[in-house]
Amino acid sequence: MKKIGKSISILLLATTALGVSGCSGDKGNGVSSSSGVSPSGSSQPSPSASSGPVVITTAKASQSSIKFAAGEDYDNNAVYKAYERDLGVILKNAFVADGQQYDQKVKLAIASGEIPDLFAVGIQDLSKLVEADLVMDITDLFEKHATAKTKAFLTADGGNQLNTAKFGGKLMAIPQTSDSRIPSQFLWVRKDWLDKVGLPEPKTHQDVLKISEAFANGDPDGNGKKDTYGIGIDNTLFQSSFGLTAFFNAYHAYPGQWMEDGSGKLVYGSIQPEMRKGLQQLQAMFKNGEIDPEFGVKDFEKTTETAAANKLGIMYGPFYAGAFPLQAAAVKDNKLVQNWRVYPIVSVDDQPAKTQLEATVGSYFVVSKKAKHPDKIIEMLNQYVAMEEDQKGAGKDYFGFSREGTVDYWMLNPFLSSSQKMLSDWGTKIPEALKTEDTTKLSASELTLYESEKKYLAGNMAFWGSAHMEFSVDGTLPILNQYVKDNRLLYNKFTNAPTETMVEKQGTLDAKMLEVFSKIIMNEAPIEEFDKFVTQWKSLGGDQMTQEVNKWYAANKK
């Protein structure tokens, strides 16, 4: 069975068009001659294996979704055999455990000082390993042995994710890359309601405010009652969908992010003056009836129900928000009953608003300082990237293509990463193919998405959210590519593990922030409470966190 791409595995929960196998699809007819690795289908070992096999120890977090071929398991499988055949590497598991037990075993290994040659850890354990001097500085190793394809694959985002694995400028791990732009935010507006109240599509934040007022007070549903709201938000305030992050971005406020202050120091976005302006506007909107008065007790599910009940006209959300949560509200009996349109996030002034993102990744692959064959480990990385980039035929063993009845064999690879430019490719190639009807440049997964949009265009509304609102020329992904072109992505500058004070104080400070911000929005506290909160935040650990963050930044910034 073909593998399901790592980033897409998550999005399948929200995107019905991707409910097929092979979402990373076929990307060519063989391994590039520049990859430096032999095709996995070869019956002969690669030249690098001619000196005889070497043993490399690793560790695996077990996955319940994996279905093994008869007689195979974590220690004995086609993926491990392919590495032995093609690279002369015998992979031996030091341990295999499920998620929580895996983390415990990693911590025990770190405490003992005896770790496998290659294994995955989170950012906190990576920091501990570096401090304990247990893992190898692979800067020169990567530079010398990684192929051009591997380097391009791991730096397609400009090097943001790779840089998170650097300590004092030294590369201490290989990040499990993915497309970091998946959480990018977009402005979603009911176009049918816009037409009803006679307002143009939004170009500025001021337009959004006018639209919100009209949606709350202009009877956009035509029932003669004042029972609709402008903007939809839930009680967490910063949910991916129905959140306020992009609303604050309009004021150039970036909640939860560490950002440069102009002097080379980092400051915390949630306490900056721009946040005050956004809160003050939200309070005015609440008093004007533009926000559901019960939002403070409504979670994401309840807010989704409010949208489905035809009560909301504006929301901020990610590229897949058309599929989830809006599809269920917008389409009934194969008819579009709520005509949502998507737009770039807008600004309160002439400076473009940026969508805020995180460069950090979930896992890092570390190499033990005691590893006897670190060059072979980079060769395995090269092999994985070649297979990830080109899975047709050549990747059959590495991804389980040739194993009848297998599921998710790609998870058995000692390295796991996915394309950092997945969304850009979708947002460029699929709309172009729809325009020209030339599908020869599409991978198998992209062809599946293209066909989903064609089904929508033929009248199948099941693909309104998961295809049309993403891949059409005015869909979210072409907008995302415009964000990239216009430099409208803002990454958190702090990419290290939580500092000591963060571990101790961040939860309390975040809870206090949510309480104060919610009260201000609901007009239960004056805007001056924001100023008091900032003072409290600083005295209750914020200042100490800022010092710790800037100490790290001074040692690691470019």
N, C-alpha and C positions, 0 to 999 in steps of 0.2 A: 504493500500500500504506500502511496506517496505520502511524504510528510506534510504536516500543516505548519506553515511558517511560524516562528516563535512569536513575533509581534502580533500576527494575525490570530494566533490561538486565543489571545485575550479578547480581541475585537470580535471574535465569533459570537460571543455572548450578546453583542449588540448589533451585529451586522449580518442580516440574514443572507445577503448575496454571497457571503463567504462560507456558507454552510456546505462546503464541498471539500473533498480531499484534494491534496496537491496544491495548496494555496501559495506555495512558493514556486511551484511549477517548473516547467522545462525552460532552460535558459540558453540552449545551444545544442550542438551535436557532438561535443567532445571537450576534453580538457585543452585549454590553450597551451600551445607549445612553450609559452613563456612562463607557465606555472611552475615548472621544475618538478612535477610529479607525474607518475604514470597513471593512465586510466585505471580506475578501480576494477574494470572488467578484465584487465590483463592477466594472463596466466603465468606471467613471469614477474619476479620481484624487480623493483626499480634498482638502478645502479647503486643507490645509497644503501641498499640492503645486501650488497654483494660481500661485505666484510663479515656477514653473519648477524643474526638477530641480537637485539639488546633488550633488556627488561626495563620497563618504566612503570613505576608504581603510581597508582591514582586512587581516587575515591569517588563514589557516586551517590547522589541523592536519589533514592528510588522514586519512580513515578508510577502511580496506579494506572495511568492510561496506556502504558506500554503493554503490548500483547506479543509474547515471544513465539517464535516458530517452535515446532516440536523438538524437544531435546536441547533447546537453548535457554540461557539465563544471563544474568548480569556478568558472570565470569566467562561464559562460553557462548559467543554469538558471532554472527556474520560481520558485524561492524569491527569487532576486535580482530577477527581473522583477516579482514581486509587491510588493516594497518600492518599486521605481521607480513602479509603477502607483498604489499606494495612498498612498504618502508622498512621492513625488517625490525619492527617494533612489537614486542610482546607486552601487552598491557596486563598488569596484575592489580586487582583491586585490593587495597589495604583494608578497606571496609565499604560496605553498602548499607545505607540506612535511610529511613524516611525523613521528611523535612526537619522536624524538631530533634529527632535523635541524631540526624546528620550534624546539625549545629553543635550538639553536645559533644559528639565525637571529635569534631574539629577543635573545639575548645580544649578537650582533654589532650589531643595531640600537640596543640600549641604549648600547653602547660608542661608536657613531658619533653618537649624539644625534639620529638621524633615525628616528622611529618612525611607524607607521601611526596614523590617527585613532582607530581602535578595534580592540583585539585582546586575546587571552586570555594570561594569564601565571600562573605559580605564585606562592606567597607570597614566596619568596626574591627572585624577579625583581621582584615588586611593591615590596618594600622598597627594592631598588636604584633603581627608577624614581622612587620618592618622594624618596630621598636625592639623586638627580641632578636633581631638580626638572624632570622631563620630562613628568609627568602632571598633569592638571587636578584641582584641588579641586572636586568636583562636589556639594558639600553643598547650596549654594543652588540649583544647577541641578536637582538631584533634587527638592528641596522644591517648586520652582516648576512643573516640567514633568511630573513623574511623576504618573500618575493615582492616585486612591484605590485602585483595584484593584491597581495595580502596587505601591504601598506596602504594602498588606495582604498581597500575595503574598510579598514579600521579608521581611516581619517576622512571619509566622505563628508562628515559633518564639520570639517575644518579642524579636526583634532580635538574637539571638546571632550568627547568621552575618553579618548586615549589619555588626555592630559589628567583626567581624574585619577589615573593609576600611577601618576608621577609624584614622587616625594623628594623635595629638594632638587627637582629637575631630573631625577633618575626614574626610569621606567621600572616599576617593581611588580607589575602584573599585566595581564592582557584582559581588558574589559569585555564583558558579554554585551556586545554592541546591539543596538536596535535603533529604530527611528525615534529620536528624542522629540520630534515635533508632533507626535500623536496627540498630546494634550493641548495643542494650540487652540485658542479660543476664537469663536466667530459670533457674529450678531445674527440672531434668528428673529424674524418679524413676520406677523400675519399680513400677507399682501392683500388678501380679501378684505381685511379690516382697514388697511390703508386706503383702499379704493372707496370703502364705505364712508370714511371720515374725510376723504378728499385731500389727503396729504401725500407729498412725494416720498420716494424711497430715501432712506437716511444717508446723508453724506458727512454729517458732523454730529457731535454729541448733543449739540443744541437741537438738532433734528430729532434725535432719540427722545429727548425730554418732551418736545412738543407732541410726538407720537404717543408717548406714554400717557400724557394728560388727556389726549383725545380718546385713547382707548378706554380710559377709566370713566370719562364723563361724556363721551359723544355717542353712546349707545351703538357700538360697532356691530353687535350681534342682532340689532334691529328688533329687540323684544320689548322695547319701551321701558325697560327697568335699568337701574344703576347697579348692575351685578357683574361687571367685568373689571379687570385690573390691567394696568399697563405692563409692568415687569414682573416676571415670576422668579421668586427666590425661595430657597428652603431654609430650615433652621440652622444648617451648618454654615451658612453664608458663603462658603468657598468650595462648594461641590463643583465637579467638572461640568455638569449640566445644572441649570438653575442656580448658578453661583454668581458672585459679584466681582470676581477677580478682574474680568475684562471691563466692568463698569469703572472700577478704580483705575485701571490702566488708562482710561480716557483722560484722567487727571494727571497721568504720569506717576501714579502711585503703584507700587509693586509689592503687595502684601506677602509676607512670608519669605521674601527674597533678601539676600545680602547683596548690596549694590554699591558701586563706587560713588563717593560723595563729591568728586571733583578734585580732591587733594591726594588721591591715591589710597585713601582709607575706605574700608567697608562700613556701611551703616545698614540698619535693619529697616526694610521697607515699610513694615506695619506701623511704625511710629513717626513717619515723616509727615510734614505739614500737608502734603498733597492728599494724604488719607483723610485728614480733617475736612477738606473741601468736599470729597466724595460723600462722607458721612452726613455732612450738613445738607447736601442735596437730597440724599435718600430720606432724611428726616422730613424734608419739605414734601417729598413725593408721598410719604406715608400719611402725613397730615391731610394731603389732598385726595386721599383715597385711591392712589395709584398702585399701592402694594397691599396684598391680602393682609388684613389685620390679624389673621391667625397664622401667619407664616412662622412665627416663633415656636409653634407647636407642630408644625408640619415638616415631616422628613421628606426625603427625595420621592418616595412612593406616593405620599399624600399630595405632594406638589404636582407629580405626574398626573394624578387623578383630577386635580384642578384644571390642568391643561386639557385633559380629555373631556372635561365637562364644558368646554368652550368658554372658559373664563379668563384665559391669559393670552396676551398678544405679543409679548416680547420675552425672549430669554437669551442668555449667553450659554454657549455650549461648544463641544469639540466637533471635529469633522464628521463624526458618525452620529451626531445627535438626531439627524433625520431618521436613521434606523431605530435608534433608541435614545431618548424616550418618545420621539414625536410620531413615529409611524402609527402606533396604536391610536393616537388622537386624530391624526390627519386623514387616515384612510378607513372607510367603512364600506363594506360590501363592494369592494373594488372601485369605489368612487372617492375622489379627493374632496373631503368635507372641510378641511382646514388648509388653506393655501399658504403654507409657510415658505418664505424665501430666506436665503442666507446672504450676508454681507460681511465685508471686512469690519473689524472693530474700528471705532471712530474716536476722534480726539476732540477735546474741548477747545483747542487752539490750533495754530498752524503747524505745530510739531506733531508728526504722526504718532499715534499710540502704538506701542509694541506689545506683542503677546509674550508673556513670561514663561520660561521653560527651565527645566533642570537638566544638567549634563550628566549627573550621576547615574550609575547603572546598578542593577540588582546584584550582580555577581562579578567576581574577578578571579581569573585563573592564575595561580601563583606557581612558581618554580622553586623547589627547595634548594637551598644553598648547597646541600649535599648531593644533588642530582648529578649522576655521572655522565649523562648524555643530554645536556641541555640543548645541543644543536638539533638532536632528534625531536625534541619537543617542539621547536620552531618548525621543523619539517612537517610535523603532524598538524600544526596550525595552518601551514601552507596548503596541505592536503584538504583540510576541512574547508578552507575558504574557496579553493578550486571547486570542490563538490557543491558548496553552498551557492556559488555563482553559476554552476553548470551541472545541473542534476540529471540531464537527459542521458540515459545509458551509463555514462561514466560514474554517476553517483549511486548506482543501483544497490550496492552493498552497504555503503555508508548511510543510506537513508531507508533501507529496507525495501527498495523497489522490487528486488528479486525474491523476496521471502514471502511466499504465499501465506496469507492470513495474519501477517504482522501489522502492528499499529505503532506509530511513533518511534520507530527504530532510530530516527535522527537523535533522540535524546541519549542514546548510548555513546555518542561521540565524546571524546575527552575534552574537546572544546565545543562551545555552543555560542553562536552569535547570529545576528540577522542584519540585513541591509539597513544602513543609516539613511538611504535615499529611496526607500520603498514608496513613501507617499509622493515624493517628487516625480518618481517614474510613473506612478498611476495618474497623477494630475497632469502629466504632459502627454504620455503615450496614448492613453485611452481616449481623451477628447480628440486628439489628432486622428486616431483611427476611426472615430465616429464621424469625423468630418470628411475623411478621404475614403472610408470603407476599405482601407488597406490594413490588414491585420498581420502582415508578415513580420512586423517588428515586435509583436506582442509575445510575451512568454505565455505558457499554458495558463498560469493563474490570471494574468492580465486579460487573456482571451476570455476566460470565464466571467470576469467582471464586465468586459465589453459586451458579452452576450446578455448579461443581466440588464444592462442599460437598453439594449435592443429590445428586450422583452418588455421593458417599461414603455418604450416608444411605440410598441405594438399594442399597448393597452393593458398590460399586466401591472396593476398598481401595487402589487406586493413588493415591487422593486423601486418604488418611489423614494423611500428614505435611504435604502442601502446601496442604490446605484445612481439614480438620477440626481439626488441632492449632493452627491460626491463627485461624479465624473462628468456631468454636463459642463458646458463651457463656463457657466456662471455658478458652478458647484463649489463645494468647500475646498477641494484639492487644487484646482486652478487658482483660487484665492490664496491658498497656502504658498503656492509657488510665487505669487506676487509678493507675499510677505518676505520670502527669501530674497527675491530680487531687490526689494526696497529696504533691506536690512531692518526688518521689523520684528526680529526675534531677540528677546533679551534673556540671557542665561544667568542663573544664579551664580555669583562669583565664588561662593563657598561650596566646595565639592568634597570636603574631607568628612570623616566620621564625626558624629556629634561630639562636641567638646565635653569636658567633665561637667561644666556648669549646665550645659544643655541637657545632659542626661538627668541631672538633678532638678532643674528648674523649668525647662521648656514646657512641660505638660501643664504645670500650674499657670504659667504666664499665658499660654494659649487659651486656657479655660477662662481666665480673667478677661482676655481680649474679646472672646466671643460674647461674654456676658455684657461688657461695656458697649461694644459695638451694637449689639442687638437692642439694648435699652435706648441708645441714642437714636437708632433708626425708628424704633417704635414710639419715640417721643416720651419715653419714660425717664429720660435723663437729658439735661441740656448738653449742647455741643462742648461746653467747657469740661465735661467729664473726660473727653479725649485727652485734654492737656494733663489732667490729673492721672490718667492711666499711663501716659508717657513717663511721668515722673515716677510712678510706682514701678513700671516695667524696668526702668533703669536701676532703681534701688533694690529691687527684689531679685537681681541676678542678671539683668539685661546689660548693664555696664561691664560686668565681668565676662559675659559671653562675648561682647564686642571686643574686649581686649584679647580674648583667646582666639577669636576669629582673625583679628588683624595680625596677631603674632604668626599664625599659620600662613596668612596671605603674604606677609612680608617675606617669608621664607620660600614661597612657592609661586608667586605671580610671575608672569612673563615680562 
